[in-house]
Amino acid sequence: MKDLKMPEKRNEKVKEKDQENNQKREEKDKKNKLTTNLMPVIFIGHGSPMNAIENTGFTEGWREIAKRISKYTTLPKLILCISAHWESEGTKVTAMETPKTIHDFYGFPKELYNMEYPANGSPKLAKEIIARIKRVEVTPDYDWGLDHGTWSVLHVMYPNADIPVMQLSINEDLPPEAHFALGEELNQFRREEVLIIGSGNIVHNLMRLSPGGNAQKWATEFNEFARKNIKAKNYKALIEYQKEPTAKLANPTSEHYIPLLYTLGATKYEDAIFFNEKIDYGTLSMRCVVWGLKN
């Protein structure tokens, strides 16, 4: 008996149909994955701008967490960063097509000043944030860009700069609980594949830096206070951090701590994973936290 062969044209149509069905299944699986697994939220202890050009244990941690996020969910469609280095009157969001790279530091090697992070912005999402955030008025900003709290980290995590990036400013007139509440409102964008990053340091006291020295006792104590309460999801204690006896030494000013409150608000009390758990220069906590990933 001769083997029966499917006509060539018919065979091609079947293959095309199979490819189409496979593509639909992949898209459905991806959609289901993102429905059940919101885009993670990260707090990054960014430390010195030199991390952008030096291969350190800290940069290895940032690089690894970006890989894990891509493996667990998908590449972010957009990154929204709350950086310690953009304080403003009122709450602002970058709304330009191409945000500039800001070199907001002094006395560093020329190589650092020559660095650019040419990611696009997203005027479209800026409009969405302005329309959908209700607790405070958010206004568009066309003058800022990406400061080193954002680009020095993203240069390591996403070196191709092929994901649009925006920044949300820290309104210097808001109390800690209002920053946390704003973070709660940002949670809605996680379902739309927006990666929310808070970039600062849990302990940040430049006046008492000790290069090569051991961590200060008060720095270790506050760092542990934060870790314990993040793990226990005791966000009230973290919002009221100024009651902690070592808080004033750990954070003489609040701008590096505040980004943590945004990320806490955006997490909806998910389990935390810690990495880069060291204190650098004696008084800079490099601790990073990610929520929404499985161990």
ABEGO torsion letter per residue (X at the ends): XBBBBBBAAAAAAAAAAAAAAAAAAAAAAAAAAAAABBBBBBBBBAEBAAAAABBBAAAAAAAAAAAAAAAABBBBABBBBBBAABBBBEBBBBABABBBBBBBBBGBBAAAAABBBABBBBAAAAAAAAAABAABBBBBBAABEBBAAAAAAAAAABAAGABBBBBBBBBAABBAAAAAAAAAAAAAAAAAGBBBBBBBBABBBAAABBBGBBBBAAAAAAAAAAAAAAAAGBAAAAAAAAABAAAAAABABAAAAAAAAAAAAAAGGBBBBBBGBBBBGGABBABBBBBGBBX
